[in-house]
Amino acid sequence: MSFSALGLADEIVRAVTTEGYTQPTPIQLQAIPAVLRGQDVLAAAQTGTGKTAGFTLPILHKLSSQTIKRPSISRQPVRALILTPTRELAAQVEESVQTYGKYLKITSTTVYGGVNINPQIQRLRSRIDILVATPGRLLDHVQQRTVDLSQVEILVLDEADRMLDMGFIRDIRRILALLPRQRQNLLFSATFSEEIKSLATGLLHDPVIIEVAQRNATPDLVAQKIYLVDRERKRELLSHLIKAHEWYQTLVFTRTKHGADRLVKQLTQDDIPAVAIHGNKSQAARTRALARFKAGEVQVLVATDIAARGIDITDLRPVINFELPNVPEDYVHRIGRTGRAGIQGEAFSLVCVDELDLLRNIERLIKRSLPKEMLDGFEVDPQIRPEPIPNGRSGSRQPQRGRRNDSDYPAAKSNGSPSHQSKKVIPRENIAKTGNNITHPVTHPIPKQVISRRRGS
């Protein structure tokens, strides 16, 4: 089926075709007709499946085909609001809106923190049909009365599970209270967690439920491998792999901001150009780092999980977990940065004795055992005992009291479903249940049966 067969305007089909897309992806085939019919949508899909176009294309069509009388005031009301968890994702979504709507008379902009608010205020004084925003900065504009949300027709929560993970539920509830009761709601998430189901039951009315792939499954086009290594030799092994395989565009994930900066310094000492991107960096620095990485000016981009869903590089091949994430779902999001747009990807994880329980939880989540090996010269020392992972989180989103939170996650806020609207509850049988993915401290050394040796590299 072509995009024109879905009922999209000719101008939108023309823009999509110009970008080289001819056939909709499975998530687009299901989401676009539902949005065009005006239905609420609850959708879960693997990263890289084209879900952004799944909601931006029909929104552009609906707004361009419906004319409304604009009030003659300086502050124009927003018609469609798209909320995202991170600055990078907000910029990425707004870029898609601009790209697919370039032949339409639809205006859009994005607002997010980490940059001067005054240029955003200036843009919001003109007509804005589609606003892409992070929750915190949007509330800043609300407080300063620089944005009007009273006439929002369509609300999108993109990467809703990540927004809940990052503690945005209270901000989301405050924003929902500012919107008109009658509107279309679209909730897109990588997982159907209990928190997502709770949010959906209070937000969505008789939604179309879309799940185009197995929950929490890793992309089929990503080849995965575990390298077992001692904790003190991870950086040495990482440099060896990058040089031996001649990887010139490598995305590396760490658990903490401090760890990302330290790794960049170490890689640079190994003559591997690297740059970091994390929550302590200004937006200008993050944008500049990502641009340099895409342009090939630096060989390695070291990122924390805050960037796991905001980096979209079509031909990115290797993704390396320098440290495994505490939350198993984050593994899926990390490696989803590769294997996009039908291109084969690779994901490697450097795992030490401290992380074996984290690895088991990941394998339990994705329902498969990952291949493991040790390289000659980097054999594991069986005498090394496991140590606690010092990032302040042991399988939950909330930092433990009295410990420094060096991750990009704020302290978790209490979850709850919005109560300002009366919405029809989604039948529980319509949403598949997820398992309990709580991690536990490692209490034993590496068992011999999980280690397979391979000569050479």
C-alpha positions in Angstrom: 0.0 0.0 0.0 1.3 3.5 -0.9 1.0 6.6 1.3 -1.5 8.1 -1.1 -3.8 5.1 -0.6 -3.9 6.0 3.1 -5.8 9.1 2.2 -3.0 11.6 2.9 -3.0 15.0 1.1 -1.0 15.2 -2.1 1.4 17.7 -0.6 2.2 15.3 2.2 2.7 12.4 -0.2 4.9 14.5 -2.3 7.1 15.4 0.7 7.4 11.8 1.8 8.3 10.7 -1.7 10.9 13.4 -1.9 12.5 11.8 1.2 12.7 8.5 -0.5 9.8 6.7 1.3 7.3 4.9 -0.9 5.6 2.4 1.3 4.3 2.8 4.9 5.8 0.8 7.7 3.6 -1.5 9.8 3.1 1.0 12.6 2.2 3.7 10.0 -0.2 1.4 8.2 -2.2 1.0 11.4 -1.7 4.4 13.1 -2.3 6.8 10.2 -5.9 5.6 9.4 -6.8 5.6 13.1 -5.6 9.2 13.6 -7.3 10.4 10.4 -10.6 8.9 11.8 -10.1 11.0 14.9 -9.7 8.0 17.3 -7.4 7.9 20.3 -4.4 5.7 19.9 -2.2 3.6 22.2 0.7 2.3 20.2 3.8 0.3 21.1 6.6 -0.3 18.6 10.2 -1.0 18.4 12.5 2.0 18.0 13.3 2.8 14.4 10.0 1.6 13.0 8.8 4.9 11.7 6.4 5.8 14.5 7.2 9.5 14.3 5.8 9.7 10.8 2.9 7.5 12.1 1.5 10.5 14.0 3.1 13.5 12.3 1.7 12.7 8.8 -2.0 12.4 9.8 -1.7 15.4 12.1 -0.4 17.5 9.2 -3.2 16.2 7.0 -5.9 17.0 9.6 -4.7 20.5 10.4 -4.2 21.5 6.8 -7.6 20.3 5.8 -9.4 22.0 8.7 -9.6 25.7 8.8 -10.4 27.6 12.0 -11.0 31.2 12.8 -8.0 32.7 14.4 -8.5 35.3 17.1 -6.9 38.7 16.4 -4.6 38.6 19.3 -0.8 38.5 19.5 -0.6 35.1 21.3 -2.1 32.5 18.9 -3.5 29.2 20.3 -1.6 26.0 19.6 -3.6 23.3 17.6 -1.5 20.2 18.2 0.9 19.6 21.1 3.6 16.9 21.0 5.3 16.2 24.3 8.7 14.4 24.3 11.1 13.5 27.2 14.3 15.0 25.9 15.6 18.0 23.9 17.1 15.8 21.2 13.9 14.0 20.6 11.9 17.2 20.5 14.3 18.6 17.9 14.1 15.4 15.9 10.3 15.3 15.9 10.0 19.0 14.9 12.4 18.3 12.1 10.1 15.6 10.8 7.1 18.0 11.1 9.1 20.6 9.0 10.2 17.9 6.5 6.8 16.3 5.9 4.9 19.6 6.0 7.2 21.7 3.8 4.5 22.0 1.1 1.8 22.9 3.5 0.9 26.2 5.2 1.4 24.7 8.6 3.7 26.3 11.2 5.6 24.6 13.9 8.2 25.2 16.5 9.9 23.5 19.5 10.5 24.6 23.0 12.8 22.8 25.5 15.2 23.7 28.3 18.9 24.3 28.4 18.7 27.3 26.0 17.6 30.9 26.3 13.8 31.2 26.6 13.5 34.6 25.0 13.9 33.4 21.3 11.2 30.8 22.0 8.9 33.5 23.4 9.4 35.5 20.2 8.5 32.6 18.0 5.4 31.8 20.1 4.0 35.3 19.5 3.4 34.3 15.9 1.0 31.6 14.7 2.0 28.1 15.7 -0.1 25.2 14.6 2.1 22.4 16.0 4.2 22.8 19.1 6.8 20.2 20.1 7.9 20.6 23.7 9.5 19.0 26.7 7.2 19.2 29.8 9.4 21.4 32.0 10.1 24.1 29.5 6.4 24.1 28.4 5.3 24.8 32.0 7.9 27.6 32.1 6.0 29.2 29.1 2.7 28.6 30.8 3.8 30.3 33.9 5.0 33.3 31.8 1.7 33.3 29.9 3.6 33.0 26.5 1.7 30.0 25.2 -2.0 29.3 24.8 -3.1 25.7 25.1 -6.8 26.3 25.4 -7.6 25.2 21.8 -5.3 22.1 21.4 -7.1 19.6 19.2 -4.6 16.8 19.2 -2.2 15.8 22.0 0.7 13.4 21.5 2.8 11.8 24.3 5.8 10.5 22.4 8.1 8.0 24.2 5.6 8.1 27.1 7.4 5.4 29.0 10.6 7.4 29.1 8.7 10.5 30.3 7.4 8.5 33.2 10.8 7.0 33.9 12.3 10.5 34.1 9.7 11.6 36.7 7.5 13.8 34.5 4.1 12.5 35.6 3.3 15.5 37.7 4.3 17.9 34.9 2.2 15.9 32.5 -0.8 16.1 34.8 -0.4 19.8 35.1 -0.3 20.2 31.3 -3.4 18.0 30.8 -5.4 20.2 33.2 -4.7 23.1 30.8 -6.0 21.4 27.7 -9.6 21.3 26.5 -11.6 18.3 27.5 -12.6 17.4 24.0 -9.4 16.5 22.1 -7.7 13.6 20.3 -5.1 11.8 22.4 -2.2 9.7 20.9 0.1 7.8 23.3 3.2 6.2 21.8 5.5 4.1 23.9 8.2 1.5 23.4 6.7 -0.7 26.2 3.3 -1.4 27.8 4.5 -1.1 31.4 2.1 -1.0 34.3 2.7 2.8 34.5 1.8 3.3 30.9 -1.4 1.3 31.3 -2.3 3.4 34.3 -1.7 6.6 32.4 -3.6 5.3 29.4 -6.7 4.4 31.3 -7.1 7.9 32.6 -6.2 9.6 29.3 -7.5 7.6 26.3 -11.1 7.1 25.3 -11.9 3.8 23.6 -8.5 3.8 21.9 -7.1 1.8 19.0 -4.4 -0.4 20.5 -1.5 -1.0 18.2 1.4 -3.3 18.9 3.4 -4.1 15.8 6.1 -6.2 17.4 6.6 -8.3 20.5 6.9 -6.2 23.6 10.5 -5.4 24.7 11.9 -7.3 21.7 15.2 -6.2 20.3 15.4 -5.2 16.6 15.8 -8.2 14.3 18.4 -6.5 12.2 20.8 -6.0 15.2 23.4 -8.6 15.8 24.2 -8.8 19.6 27.2 -10.1 21.5 28.6 -10.0 25.0 32.3 -9.5 25.7 33.2 -10.7 29.2 36.0 -8.6 30.7 37.3 -7.4 34.1 36.0 -4.1 35.2 39.4 -2.4 35.2 40.1 -3.5 31.6 36.9 -2.3 29.9 38.4 0.9 28.5 41.4 -1.0 27.2 39.1 -3.6 25.5 36.9 -0.8 24.0 39.9 0.9 22.5 41.1 -2.4 21.1 37.7 -3.2 19.5 37.4 0.2 17.9 40.9 0.1 16.4 40.8 -3.6 15.4 37.4 -3.3 13.6 38.2 0.3 12.3 34.9 1.6 13.6 34.7 5.3 12.6 31.2 6.1 13.9 30.6 4.4 17.2 28.0 5.2 19.8 29.0 4.1 23.3 26.7 4.1 26.4 27.6 4.6 30.0 25.5 4.7 33.1 26.6 8.0 34.5 27.5 11.5 33.3 30.8 11.4 35.2 31.6 8.1 33.6 30.9 9.5 30.2 33.2 12.4 30.7 35.9 10.1 32.1 35.7 7.7 29.2 35.9 10.5 26.6 39.2 11.7 28.3 40.6 8.1 28.3 39.6 7.5 24.6 41.2 10.7 23.6 44.4 9.6 25.3 44.2 6.5 23.2 44.1 8.7 20.0 40.4 8.0 19.5 38.5 11.3 19.0 35.5 11.2 21.3 32.9 13.6 22.7 30.2 13.2 25.4 26.5 14.0 25.5 24.5 13.9 28.7 22.2 15.9 31.0 24.9 18.2 32.4 25.8 19.5 29.0 24.1 22.7 27.7 21.8 22.2 24.8 24.3 24.1 22.5 27.0 21.7 23.6 24.8 18.6 23.0 23.7 19.8 19.6 27.3 20.6 18.6 28.5 17.2 19.8 25.8 15.3 17.9 26.5 17.4 14.8 30.2 16.7 14.9 29.5 13.0 15.4 27.1 12.8 12.4 29.6 14.7 10.3 32.4 12.3 11.1 34.5 14.9 12.9 34.7 12.6 16.0 35.0 8.8 16.0 33.0 8.1 19.2 30.0 9.6 20.8 29.7 8.6 24.5 26.1 9.0 25.8 24.0 8.4 28.9 20.5 6.9 28.6 18.9 10.3 28.3 20.2 10.2 24.7 19.1 6.7 23.9 15.9 7.8 22.2 17.0 11.1 20.8 19.7 10.0 18.4 18.6 9.1 14.9 21.4 8.2 12.5 20.2 6.0 9.7 23.5 4.2 8.8 24.9 3.9 12.4 26.4 0.5 12.8 28.1 -0.3 16.1 26.5 0.5 19.4 28.5 -0.5 22.5 27.3 -0.8 26.0 30.4 0.2 28.0 28.2 -0.4 31.0 24.9 -2.3 31.1 21.9 -0.2 32.2 20.3 -0.9 35.6 16.8 -1.0 34.0 16.5 -3.8 31.4 14.2 -1.9 29.0 17.0 0.7 28.5 19.1 -2.0 26.8 16.4 -2.3 24.2 16.3 1.4 23.7 20.1 1.8 23.5 20.7 -0.9 20.8 17.6 0.5 18.9 19.9 3.3 17.8 21.4 0.9 15.2 19.7 -1.5 12.8 17.4 1.3 11.5 15.7 1.8 8.2 16.4 -1.8 7.1 20.2 -1.6 7.6 22.0 -4.3 9.5 23.3 -3.1 12.9 25.6 -4.4 15.6 25.4 -4.1 19.4 28.2 -5.2 21.8 28.2 -5.1 25.6 31.3 -5.1 27.8 30.2 -7.0 30.9 32.2 -7.5 34.1 31.4 -9.6 37.2 29.5 -6.8 38.8 26.9 -6.8 36.0 25.9 -10.5 35.6 22.6 -10.0 37.3 21.9 -7.0 35.1 22.7 -9.2 32.1 20.4 -12.0 33.3 17.5 -9.5 33.7 18.1 -8.2 30.1 18.1 -11.8 28.7 14.9 -12.5 30.7 13.3 -9.4 29.3 14.1 -10.1 25.6 13.5 -13.8 26.1 16.8 -14.9 24.6 20.3 -15.8 25.7 23.0 -13.5 24.2 26.2 -15.0 22.8 29.2 -14.5 25.2 32.9 -14.7 24.6 36.3 -13.6 25.9 39.1 -12.3 23.7 42.6 -13.5 24.0 44.6 -11.1 26.1 41.4 -10.0 27.9 40.6 -13.1 29.9 38.5 -12.7 33.0 40.3 -13.1 36.4 38.1 -15.6 38.4 39.6 -14.2 41.6 37.9 -10.8 41.2 34.8 -10.6 43.4 31.7 -8.6 42.4 31.2 -5.1 43.8 28.1 -2.9 44.1 27.4 -0.7 41.1 28.0 2.8 42.3 25.4 4.8 40.5 22.7 5.2 43.2 20.1 3.0 41.5 19.6 -0.7 42.0 16.9 -1.7 39.5 14.6 1.2 40.3 14.2 4.7 38.9 14.7 6.4 42.3 18.1 7.2 43.6 18.8 5.8 47.0 18.9 8.2 49.9 22.3 9.5 50.9 23.9 8.6 47.6 25.0 10.8 44.8 22.7 10.5 41.7 25.1 10.8 38.8 22.6 9.4 36.3 20.5 11.6 34.0 17.3 10.7 35.9 15.8 13.1 38.4 14.5 11.7 41.7 11.4 9.7 40.8 8.0 11.2 41.5 5.0 9.3 42.6 3.0 8.0 39.6 -0.7 8.3 39.2 -3.2 8.6 36.5 -4.8 12.0 35.6 -8.0 12.6 37.3 -9.2 15.8 35.7 -11.2 13.9 33.0 -13.7 11.1 33.0 -12.4 8.7 30.4 -13.4 5.2 29.4 -11.2 2.5 31.0 -9.3 0.3 28.7 -10.2 -3.4 29.3 -7.2 -5.1 30.9 -7.5 -8.0 28.6 -6.8 -5.6 25.7 -3.3 -4.8 26.9 -0.7 -7.6 27.4 0.9 -7.7 30.8 4.6 -7.2 31.4 6.9 -9.1 33.8 8.7 -7.9 36.9 12.1 -6.7 35.9 13.6 -5.8 39.3 17.4 -6.3 39.5 19.2 -7.7 42.4 22.8 -7.2 43.6 25.4 -9.6 42.3 26.5 -12.1 44.9 28.6 -14.6 43.1 31.5 -14.6 40.6 31.3 -15.4 36.9 30.1 -19.0 36.5 32.3 -21.0 34.2 29.4 -22.3 32.0 28.6 -18.8 30.7 32.1 -18.3 29.3 33.0 -19.4 25.8 36.5 -18.8 24.5 37.4 -17.7 21.1 40.9 -17.5 19.7 41.8 -14.2 18.1 39.6 -11.1 17.7 
